[in-house]
């Protein structure tokens, strides 16, 4: 028996439809109809996006944008007053999520005869999907909550974050569009005009720093990756210096994440947490993360120069 990533897309769609129903039933919601339309369309895209024409998906996306930007901002609901503190146990589901995901990916490669097989190209997403359900069960057990409350809390947090939670998907698509538009070739042209990329360590620094800087501009490493990889990674690190593509991709994305830690453009990572924590300085999260990001960026450059050409 083989798991299919569509099962988790369908579950996400059901969750979003559930949020739409809760929003519609909330008579005090200041944007009840608009938000209901937004969550319903989003859920339908997860449920039926593969079978709908591209034009229909595009029209639904535009309708979502219209529903999100029109009208006054919604005031997010408050967390339930009866919830009890569980202390440091709140981190257990997060740690379990990471551990189970890693274990499943390793097991899928080491034990191909498992009863539930994970397709090689989707093993990471499927492992994350299975682990998230188990972690949710643990979180409900620790908090003494029912699964229905998880839907309510999901709705509360998503409304608190606002449209910023969609940025990773939007920016990832933007990165592919920029790559198709030839931005990667433009980056390569500029880089070769001013940098000696035939020298290996110069090409390594250009790729690592370029991933971080372009991520800071775009707000997401997935947007920077196709551009920098097409402009510097493939033609120079692989084509000229004959490096390992897998190492380049892994450390390159990690370098992009360093840029994510240092930019307000990554609103869902940096600005939204400051709002959730009610910090006076909206850039406080960025300021706290920048020293770590710079240190990791230096380590990434050393690791890429060492591991990619072994």
C-alpha positions as CSV (number, residue, x, y, z in Angstrom):
1,X,0.0,0.0,0.0
2,X,1.4,3.4,-0.9
3,X,0.5,6.7,0.7
4,X,-0.5,9.6,-1.6
5,X,0.2,13.2,-1.0
6,X,-3.3,14.0,-2.2
7,X,-4.7,12.6,1.1
8,X,-3.0,15.3,3.1
9,X,-4.1,18.0,0.6
10,X,-7.7,16.8,1.0
11,X,-7.3,16.9,4.8
12,X,-6.0,20.5,4.6
13,X,-9.0,21.3,2.4
14,X,-11.4,19.9,4.9
15,X,-9.7,21.9,7.7
16,X,-10.0,25.1,5.7
17,X,-13.7,24.4,4.9
18,X,-14.2,23.8,8.7
19,X,-12.6,27.2,9.4
20,X,-15.0,28.7,6.8
21,X,-18.0,27.2,8.5
22,X,-16.9,28.5,11.9
23,X,-16.3,31.9,10.5
24,X,-19.8,32.0,8.9
25,X,-21.4,30.9,12.2
26,X,-19.6,33.7,14.1
27,X,-22.2,36.5,13.9
28,X,-19.8,39.0,15.7
29,X,-17.1,38.6,13.1
30,X,-16.5,42.0,11.4
31,X,-15.7,40.4,8.0
32,X,-17.8,37.3,8.3
33,X,-18.9,37.0,4.6
34,X,-15.5,38.0,3.1
35,X,-13.6,35.6,5.3
36,X,-16.0,32.8,4.7
37,X,-15.5,33.3,1.0
38,X,-11.7,33.4,1.4
39,X,-11.5,30.2,3.5
40,X,-14.0,28.3,1.3
41,X,-12.1,29.1,-1.9
42,X,-8.8,28.2,-0.3
43,X,-10.2,24.9,0.9
44,X,-11.7,24.1,-2.5
45,X,-8.4,24.7,-4.2
46,X,-6.8,22.0,-1.9
47,X,-9.7,19.6,-2.5
48,X,-10.2,20.0,-6.2
49,X,-7.3,22.0,-7.5
50,X,-5.9,19.1,-9.5
51,X,-9.1,18.5,-11.4
52,X,-10.0,22.2,-12.0
53,X,-8.9,24.1,-15.2
54,X,-6.0,26.5,-14.7
55,X,-8.3,29.4,-15.5
56,X,-10.7,28.4,-12.8
57,X,-7.9,28.1,-10.2
58,X,-6.6,31.6,-11.3
59,X,-10.0,33.1,-11.0
60,X,-10.5,31.6,-7.5
61,X,-7.1,32.9,-6.4
62,X,-8.0,36.4,-7.6
63,X,-11.3,36.2,-5.7
64,X,-9.3,35.2,-2.6
65,X,-7.1,38.2,-3.0
66,X,-10.1,40.5,-3.3
67,X,-11.8,39.0,-0.2
68,X,-8.5,39.4,1.7
69,X,-7.8,43.0,0.9
70,X,-11.3,44.5,1.0
71,X,-13.0,45.8,4.1
72,X,-11.7,46.6,7.5
73,X,-9.3,44.3,9.3
74,X,-10.8,41.5,11.3
75,X,-10.2,41.4,15.1
76,X,-8.9,37.9,15.9
77,X,-10.7,35.9,18.5
78,X,-9.1,35.5,21.9
79,X,-7.7,32.2,23.2
80,X,-10.0,30.3,25.5
81,X,-9.7,31.7,29.1
82,X,-10.0,28.2,30.6
83,X,-6.8,26.8,29.0
84,X,-4.3,25.7,31.4
85,X,-0.5,26.1,31.3
86,X,1.4,23.0,30.4
87,X,4.9,24.6,30.9
88,X,7.7,23.2,28.8
89,X,5.6,20.3,27.6
90,X,4.3,22.7,24.9
91,X,7.5,21.9,23.0
92,X,7.0,18.2,23.0
93,X,4.7,18.1,19.9
94,X,7.2,20.3,18.0
95,X,10.1,18.1,18.8
96,X,8.1,14.9,18.1
97,X,7.1,16.4,14.7
98,X,10.7,16.9,13.7
99,X,11.9,13.6,15.0
100,X,9.1,11.5,13.4
101,X,9.6,13.3,10.1
102,X,13.3,12.6,10.0
103,X,12.8,9.0,11.1
104,X,10.2,8.3,8.4
105,X,12.4,9.7,5.7
106,X,15.4,7.6,6.8
107,X,13.2,4.5,7.2
108,X,11.6,4.9,3.8
109,X,15.1,4.8,2.2
110,X,16.6,2.1,4.4
111,X,13.5,-0.2,4.5
112,X,11.8,-0.1,1.1
113,X,9.5,-3.1,2.0
114,X,7.5,-1.2,4.7
115,X,3.8,-1.9,4.6
116,X,3.1,1.8,3.9
117,X,5.5,2.9,1.1
118,X,6.4,6.5,0.6
119,X,7.1,7.6,-3.0
120,X,10.7,8.7,-3.3
121,X,9.8,12.2,-4.7
122,X,7.3,12.9,-2.0
123,X,8.8,11.1,1.0
124,X,9.6,14.4,2.9
125,X,6.1,15.9,2.5
126,X,4.3,12.6,3.3
127,X,6.5,12.1,6.3
128,X,5.7,15.6,7.5
129,X,2.0,14.9,7.0
130,X,2.0,11.7,9.0
131,X,4.1,13.2,11.8
132,X,1.9,16.3,12.0
133,X,-1.2,14.2,12.7
134,X,0.6,12.2,15.5
135,X,2.0,15.5,17.0
136,X,-1.5,17.0,16.9
137,X,-2.8,14.0,18.8
138,X,-0.1,14.5,21.5
139,X,-0.9,18.2,21.7
140,X,-4.5,17.6,22.2
141,X,-3.7,15.0,24.9
142,X,-1.3,17.4,26.7
143,X,-3.8,20.3,26.6
144,X,-6.8,18.2,27.4
145,X,-8.5,19.5,24.2
146,X,-10.7,18.0,21.5
147,X,-9.6,18.0,17.9
148,X,-12.4,20.5,17.1
149,X,-10.6,23.0,19.3
150,X,-7.5,22.6,17.1
151,X,-9.6,23.9,14.2
152,X,-10.8,26.8,16.3
153,X,-7.2,27.6,17.4
154,X,-6.0,27.3,13.8
155,X,-8.6,29.8,12.7
156,X,-7.6,32.2,15.5
157,X,-3.9,32.0,14.7
158,X,-4.4,32.4,10.9
159,X,-6.6,35.4,11.4
160,X,-3.9,36.9,13.7
161,X,-1.3,36.3,11.1
162,X,-3.5,37.6,8.2
163,X,-2.6,37.1,4.5
164,X,1.2,36.8,5.5
165,X,0.8,33.1,6.0
166,X,0.4,32.7,2.3
167,X,3.7,34.3,1.5
168,X,5.8,31.1,1.2
169,X,3.6,29.7,-1.5
170,X,3.3,33.0,-3.4
171,X,7.0,33.7,-3.3
172,X,7.9,30.2,-4.3
173,X,5.8,30.7,-7.4
174,X,7.3,34.1,-8.0
175,X,10.8,32.6,-7.9
176,X,9.9,30.1,-10.6
177,X,8.4,32.9,-12.7
178,X,11.6,35.0,-12.3
179,X,13.7,32.0,-13.4
180,X,11.5,31.4,-16.5
181,X,11.8,35.1,-17.3
182,X,15.6,34.8,-17.5
183,X,16.5,36.6,-14.2
184,X,19.0,33.8,-13.5
185,X,20.9,34.6,-16.8
186,X,20.9,38.3,-15.9
187,X,22.4,37.4,-12.5
188,X,25.0,35.3,-14.2
189,X,25.9,38.1,-16.6
190,X,26.3,40.7,-13.8
191,X,28.3,38.3,-11.7
192,X,30.7,37.4,-14.5
193,X,31.2,41.0,-15.3
194,X,32.4,41.9,-11.8
195,X,33.5,38.7,-10.2
196,X,36.2,36.1,-11.0
197,X,33.8,33.1,-10.8
198,X,36.4,30.8,-12.4
199,X,38.1,30.9,-8.9
200,X,36.3,28.4,-6.8
201,X,36.1,30.2,-3.5
202,X,34.8,33.3,-5.2
203,X,32.0,31.3,-6.9
204,X,31.2,29.7,-3.5
205,X,30.9,33.1,-1.8
206,X,28.9,34.5,-4.6
207,X,26.4,31.7,-4.4
208,X,26.1,31.6,-0.6
209,X,25.9,35.4,-0.2
210,X,23.7,35.7,-3.3
211,X,21.2,33.2,-1.8
212,X,21.1,35.2,1.4
213,X,20.8,38.6,-0.2
214,X,18.2,37.6,-2.8
215,X,16.2,35.9,0.0
216,X,16.3,39.1,2.0
217,X,14.9,41.0,-1.1
218,X,12.3,38.4,-2.0
219,X,11.4,37.3,1.5
220,X,11.7,33.6,0.9
221,X,14.5,31.2,0.1
222,X,12.3,29.2,-2.4
223,X,12.0,32.4,-4.5
224,X,15.8,32.9,-4.4
225,X,16.8,29.3,-5.1
226,X,15.9,28.9,-8.8
227,X,17.3,32.3,-9.7
228,X,20.7,31.9,-7.9
229,X,21.0,28.2,-8.9
230,X,20.3,29.0,-12.6
231,X,22.6,32.0,-12.5
232,X,25.6,30.8,-10.5
233,X,25.1,27.3,-9.0
234,X,24.6,25.2,-12.2
235,X,26.8,27.1,-14.6
236,X,29.8,27.7,-12.3
237,X,29.8,25.5,-9.2
238,X,28.7,22.5,-11.2
239,X,29.6,23.3,-14.8
240,X,33.0,24.9,-14.2
241,X,34.1,23.5,-10.8
242,X,32.3,20.1,-11.0
243,X,30.8,20.2,-7.6
244,X,28.1,17.9,-6.1
245,X,24.7,19.2,-7.0
246,X,23.0,17.7,-3.9
247,X,25.4,19.4,-1.5
248,X,25.0,22.7,-3.4
249,X,21.2,22.5,-3.2
250,X,21.1,21.6,0.5
251,X,23.6,24.2,1.7
252,X,22.3,26.8,-0.7
253,X,18.8,26.6,0.7
254,X,20.3,26.8,4.2
255,X,22.1,30.0,3.2
256,X,18.8,31.3,1.9
257,X,17.2,30.6,5.3
258,X,20.0,32.7,6.9
259,X,18.7,35.6,4.8
260,X,15.1,34.8,5.9
261,X,16.2,35.5,9.5
262,X,17.3,39.0,8.6
263,X,14.5,40.5,6.5
264,X,11.1,42.1,7.3
265,X,10.1,40.8,3.9
266,X,9.7,37.4,5.5
267,X,6.7,38.8,7.4
268,X,5.3,35.4,8.4
269,X,8.6,34.5,10.1
270,X,9.7,37.8,11.6
271,X,6.9,40.4,11.7
272,X,4.0,38.1,12.6
273,X,5.8,36.6,15.6
274,X,6.6,40.1,16.9
275,X,2.9,40.8,16.6
276,X,1.8,37.6,18.3
277,X,4.2,38.3,21.2
278,X,3.0,41.9,21.4
279,X,6.6,43.3,21.2
280,X,7.0,47.0,21.1
281,X,9.7,46.8,18.5
282,X,8.3,45.0,15.3
283,X,11.9,44.3,14.2
284,X,12.9,42.8,17.6
285,X,12.9,39.3,16.2
286,X,15.1,40.2,13.3
287,X,17.6,42.0,15.6
288,X,17.8,38.9,17.9
289,X,18.3,36.5,14.9
290,X,20.9,38.5,12.9
291,X,24.1,37.5,14.8
292,X,23.1,33.8,14.5
293,X,22.2,34.2,10.8
294,X,25.6,35.8,10.0
295,X,27.5,33.1,11.9
296,X,25.6,30.4,10.1
297,X,26.2,32.1,6.8
298,X,30.0,32.0,7.4
299,X,29.8,28.3,8.4
300,X,27.7,27.5,5.2
301,X,30.4,29.1,3.0
302,X,33.1,26.9,4.6
303,X,30.9,23.8,4.5
304,X,30.0,24.3,0.8
305,X,33.7,24.8,-0.2
306,X,34.7,21.7,1.7
307,X,31.8,19.2,1.1
308,X,30.8,20.1,-2.5
309,X,34.2,19.3,-4.0
310,X,35.2,16.2,-2.0
